[in-house]
Amino acid sequence: MSIAANLKQIKSTLPDDVVLVAVSKTKPVENLHEAYEAGQRVFGENKIQEMTQKWHVMPKDIEWHMIGHVQRNKVKYMAAYVTLVHGVDSLKLLREINKQAQKHQRIIKCLLQVHIAEEDTKFGLDESELIEIMHSEDLEQLAHTQIVGLMGMATFTNDSVQIRREFKRLKSLYDQIKLTHPTVEVLSMGMSGDYLIAIEEGSNMVRVGSSIFGARNQ
Ligand SMILES: *Cc1c(COP(=O)(O)O)cnc(C)c1O
């Protein structure tokens, strides 16, 4: 199937309030253009350098989401244009994003990445670290960043019971944080293999790559 057909098929399964992030990492700009022509305006990349190269050549009404692990020394390269950073996992990183956003007179929206997978290969905050950041006094001083929600990745497994359990945990943390931080409104969970489960468990932003663009070589 074509990229346009894949997008159409996936969109037909998404409720209206769920944002589809097209994860285009490793894919050539021709593929991104095809998705753009089909109406897609939100793209996700996991390497700042690759995202920046694509940002330069793609139309400027695209929302770029950084979905991967962020190296602090590279934040400056995306600060001028990035819309949402999904993988924030420390106050130190948040401070750097704030500093670079300030230089561009922007406010950069961020999601805190929570470690929900039962395997220990994935990045992210544990529950106590998450609560600590949300209640940190530093947060109010960071006028150029805004924490708008949470992001998490389930274990890479075929066990849908386990995946559902992990997503349920993230949703419950999200609901808990919303009580004290009403501006929190984004729950980024779900990828090609598990986004339908994620939506059933309350996700409102899914990050889908291979189901749109085909398998990645690496
Ligand atoms: C690559 C990636 C995705 C998309 O993965 P697919 O399985 O290809 O849909 C989603 N989220 C993150 C954080 C990723 O790195």
The ligand as an SDF file (V2000), in Angstrom:
LIG
                    3D

 15 15  0  0  0  0  0  0  0  0999 V2000
   10.4260    4.6430   16.3240 C   0  0  0  0  0  0  0  0  0  0  0  0
    9.5210    5.1190   17.3840 C   0  0  0  0  0  0  0  0  0  0  0  0
    8.1240    5.0500   17.2370 C   0  0  0  0  0  0  0  0  0  0  0  0
    7.4360    4.4400   16.0350 C   0  0  0  0  0  0  0  0  0  0  0  0
    7.6500    3.0600   15.9830 O   0  0  0  0  0  0  0  0  0  0  0  0
    6.8240    2.1230   14.9820 P   0  0  0  0  0  0  0  0  0  0  0  0
    6.8210    0.8150   15.6530 O   0  0  0  0  0  0  0  0  0  0  0  0
    7.5930    2.1180   13.7010 O   0  0  0  0  0  0  0  0  0  0  0  0
    5.4730    2.7000   14.8120 O   0  0  0  0  0  0  0  0  0  0  0  0
    7.3440    5.5610   18.2570 C   0  0  0  0  0  0  0  0  0  0  0  0
    7.8810    6.1140   19.3540 N   0  0  0  0  0  0  0  0  0  0  0  0
    9.2050    6.1930   19.5310 C   0  0  0  0  0  0  0  0  0  0  0  0
    9.7240    6.8250   20.7720 C   0  0  0  0  0  0  0  0  0  0  0  0
   10.0740    5.7060   18.5670 C   0  0  0  0  0  0  0  0  0  0  0  0
   11.3950    5.8020   18.7580 O   0  0  0  0  0  0  0  0  0  0  0  0
  1  2  1  0
  2  3  1  0
  2 14  2  0
  3  4  1  0
  3 10  2  0
  4  5  1  0
  5  6  1  0
  6  7  2  0
  6  8  1  0
  6  9  1  0
 10 11  1  0
 11 12  2  0
 12 13  1  0
 12 14  1  0
 14 15  1  0
M  END
$$$$
